[in-house]
Amino acid sequence: MSGTKAKDQTEQLVFEFEFEAPPEKVWRAVREAEFRQRWLPDGALADPEPVSSVPGREISYRMRDEEPPFLESVVTFRIEPGTQGGTHFVIIHQLTDVGLTRDLGPAANSNGPILMRAA
């Protein structure tokens, strides 16, 4: 997503992985708090309870940044059987905070890009 402006960042980020572990084991890692805590601590979540869940297939959590502007997003984990065994694991991270998606117009002060004059 190079070259995008803040207001254009409403698109989702998608990451795909292949694991040798069976789907049931990967599901436990994203659903059960004691396993999820190792790589996605409750402090990164706005709520440790899922927003939505399809048992064994997909689960979504609401996240909130710890620093301003405290943006909110939803991260969804999709679990599918791998084509050669194991698990196909998809992470979808989408910004849900409308504060970033609206066009605020130009700044009220004279701040702008620094321009250099040619000599």
N, C-alpha and C positions, 0 to 999 in steps of 0.2 A: 504494500500500500504506500509506496513512496510517492511523494509529491501531493499528498492529500492535505486539505485544510481541515481544521477542527470541525467545522460544520458538516464536512463530508464523511466523517468517521462513524457514521451510523451503521455502516456495513458490518457484517460479522467476520470474525476471524475463525478460520477452520483449520484444525490440526488433526492429522490422521496418523495412527500408529498401528503396527502389527505386533502382537504379543504372542509368545508361545503358550502362555497360561490359558486355561479354559475360560470361556465367558463367565461361568459361575464364580470363579475366583476374582476376576476383574470386577464383577458386579459387587461383590463383598467389599472390595477396596474402595469403591466410590459411595456405597450406601451406608456401611457401618462406621459410625463416628470414630471408634478406636483405631480403625485402619486408615480412614480418610484424614485423620488428624496429622498423620506423618508427613503428608505432602500438601494438604489443603486444610490448614488449621481453622477452627471456628472463628478466630479473630479476623480472618479474611472474608468471612461470610456475614451478610447482613442478618441472616437467620440460619441457624444450623439445620432447620427442617427444610426439606425440599419444597420447591414451588410446585413441581409436578413430578410424577413418577409413573413409568410403565415397568412393573417389576421384571427384572432381568434384561431389559432392553434399553431404557432411557431414563435419566434422572436430571433434573434442573435445580440449581441453587441460585439464590439472589446474593450478589456480592456488592460491597460498598468500599470505596477507597478510604484509607485511613487519613489521608491528607487532603486539604482543599484542592480542588473544588468538590470533593466528596461525591464523585460520580458513581452512579449505580449501574449495574449490569447483571446479566443472567448468563451463567455458564451451564451448558448442557453436555452431558456425557452420553454418547450412544455406543452401545455394545452390540456387536454382531459376530456371528461365527466367522472365523477366518476362512479364506478360500482353500488354504492348505492346512487346516487345523488351527488351533489357537484362537485368538480373538482379534477382530478388526475393531479398533477403539477410535472414536471420533470425539474431539472436543470442539464445541461451538461456543464462542464467547461473543455476546452481543451487547452493545451499549444500549441501555434503556432510559437513561437520563435525558429528558427532553430539554433540559437547560443547555446542553451542548449542541443540540440539533437545530435550534432556532437561530436565525440570522439577527445578530445584534446591531448591525450597521457599523459605521465607522466610529472610531474612538472620539470622545468628546474633547480630547486635548489634541495637541499638535504632534503627538507621537506618530511616527510613520517609519517606513524603511529609510535607512541611511543611504543617501546617494552621494557618490563622489563625482566631482567635476573633472573632466578631462583637462590635462594641462596644455 
